[in-house]
């Protein structure tokens, strides 16, 4: 089982990749399905990492971002066809 530190590293790595690779304007992003899928994949990694953080870690580091990231991941995975690019 992965520990909290490993999950936090996954989250940071995914954030870094998004920041490095998605430096395009909105129109370019909207017209590039591969880039969109790539971004969604890394957002899912972030949500999955947050979902796997231990209750003890989340209690010691309370932040609504953990739940929001998990909620976004759930939308991306389970409601794929309802995703609004905006």
C-alpha positions in Angstrom: 0.0 0.0 0.0 1.3 3.5 -0.9 1.9 5.9 2.0 0.9 9.6 2.1 4.3 10.8 1.0 4.2 8.7 -2.2 0.7 10.0 -2.9 1.7 13.6 -2.3 4.6 13.1 -4.7 2.2 11.7 -7.3 -0.1 14.8 -6.9 2.8 17.3 -7.2 4.2 15.5 -10.2 0.8 15.6 -12.0 0.5 19.3 -11.1 3.9 20.0 -12.5 3.2 18.1 -15.7 0.0 20.1 -16.2 1.7 23.4 -15.6 4.6 22.5 -17.9 2.7 21.1 -20.8 -0.5 23.1 -20.9 0.8 26.5 -21.8 -1.6 27.1 -24.7 -4.6 29.4 -25.1 -8.1 28.2 -24.6 -8.8 27.9 -28.4 -5.8 25.7 -28.9 -6.7 23.6 -26.0 -10.3 23.2 -27.2 -9.1 22.1 -30.6 -6.6 19.5 -29.4 -8.3 16.3 -28.2 -5.0 14.6 -27.3 -4.0 17.5 -25.0 -7.5 17.4 -23.4 -7.2 13.7 -22.7 -3.7 14.2 -21.4 -4.9 16.9 -19.0 -7.9 14.9 -17.8 -5.6 11.9 -17.1 -3.4 14.0 -14.9 -6.4 15.6 -13.1 -7.5 12.1 -12.4 -4.1 11.3 -10.9 -4.4 14.3 -8.6 -7.9 13.2 -7.5 -6.9 9.6 -7.0 -3.9 10.7 -4.9 -6.1 12.9 -2.7 -8.6 10.1 -2.4 -5.9 7.8 -1.1 -4.5 10.1 1.6 -5.0 8.6 5.0 -7.7 10.0 7.3 -4.9 10.9 9.8 -3.1 13.0 7.2 -6.3 14.7 6.1 -7.2 15.4 9.8 -3.7 16.9 10.4 -3.9 18.9 7.2 -7.5 20.0 6.8 -8.2 21.6 3.5 -11.3 21.5 1.3 -9.0 20.9 -1.7 -8.7 17.2 -0.9 -12.5 16.6 -1.2 -12.8 18.9 -4.2 -10.0 17.1 -6.1 -11.7 13.7 -5.3 -15.0 15.1 -6.5 -13.5 16.3 -9.7 -11.9 12.9 -10.2 -15.3 11.2 -9.7 -16.9 13.5 -12.3 -14.1 12.9 -14.8 -14.3 9.1 -14.4 -18.0 8.5 -13.9 -19.7 11.4 -15.9 -17.3 11.6 -18.7 -19.9 12.7 -21.3 -21.2 15.4 -19.1 -17.9 17.3 -18.9 -18.2 20.9 -19.8 -14.9 22.3 -21.1 -15.6 25.7 -19.5 
